[in-house]
């Protein structure tokens, strides 16, 4: 197996906005090593979100090759992509995106449900919630948890299927400084202890500074 | 997997209780209406069929008129009736009762009542199993003497005298002519197409001479024929037809008369009430359709509201089919719940209609068949699936990137 968990070459992405073609990615190449903590920075409109969506297999590139964990994913159909996302990608969002009516446990179980796991789901979810320090909040609903706690549930959910990469989009953007710091500590700790490959998209230079590598995107390309 | 979908569907439906309840209500009313209409329809059918069957399974009704190809059709006459009593040519025939039928105005003590008038012979009593509440039946002397005597039906007696006791011996006027009441017919109850209690019987000869004059002398309107038993109805029909064909000299296949038996009436009645039931059920089904559109409406709103949730589920690995199943589970759960409650509502309506009908003396016992229940359940679930399909498909086709970005 290759050392690179992400190996993307010459990615382009063209959106059709009415009559105008928008080139969000212009031949971008990026490699990410297993166990790396990387941050992606860049101004609005730089193609940062498009890159994240592409690396997270939420969207397909218009052209280019993308090997995720050794699998070529650039030309898969919707259901195959869903499968890849389920097994190989964990998402952490700025707005947490928990199901409001479901308990922490049920939220964490969700990816296992789509993976078709039937046995031992609640034990695994319980263990994941304990890892993020929420062992005593298992049956709480999101509205009974603080922002930091909600993001912890989201992290537990992102890790539950042992993904190849974890994509975090402004994971501290909706949190106060203290909880944001705790979330960063948690993420970096998970990287150290479990070797989770972490890709953090952020505006915040302080957050970026805590990662091994900073990649800046400008005009759809990696800035040197 | 499916169990999970049902749980998820339940969760999201209970999150919006009032909305779910109102959506279900549409289906409840639709299914309830269908069930009630079908139940009342089949209840009416049973009542009508029952009252026709009450006429007697071994009766034949011979009326004039048949194939239109007969060039010179002859009416039925008393002689025809007489010929049918021939026990050599018609061994399956037990009794023959020719009748004249018409409407007449009957009055007494200033009360006027328009009713059905039957001119009958003495055989009528046995052929039709006519029982008397009081007095006695028309006899040979009455027929020979063309007597001005009359038997009153139960309702007629009630109408004219306000009672049914001691009416015998009273005088009434029929079409202005004086008649003496010689008896009151026992109450038959149970109404089908005609009210057996709302009529009067007079001697056939009296009717011929004074009340129901026909262009051909000796003409009768209907000949009632009693077969020896229910099993001999077919044989009796053949014998009667053969005799009448010979007497009327018609070619084979071109009868100028028609023989009905009770089964023919039952079949006709069932056909009519069947159409009636389908018609009512069809109208009720429209409300079910409207309920289905309600489901579709709510599901569309729900898909839009939950765009982000759908995006998230897709990001976490939900396939198109997972989302499709989730939304279909919701819409079919709505319609299935509505269907079950609708069956209960339909049963209630049918029972209440039955009680009202019983109080109004129209004996309808609504019948909720298992087939109607199954049909309603299946149909309502199908409605949920059908009207849920479009919204669910819309949800399943959302692009995860767009859906996640949706505010």
Interface residues (C-beta under 8 A of the other chain):
Chain A: X53 X56 X58 X59 X78 X79 X82 X83 X85 X86 X87 X91 X93 X97 X99 X101 X102 X110 X111 X113 X114 X115 X116 X157 X161
Chain B: X1 X4 X11 X12 X15 X308 X309 X312 X313 X314 X315 X316 X317 X318 X319 X320 X321 X322 X399 X400 X401 X404
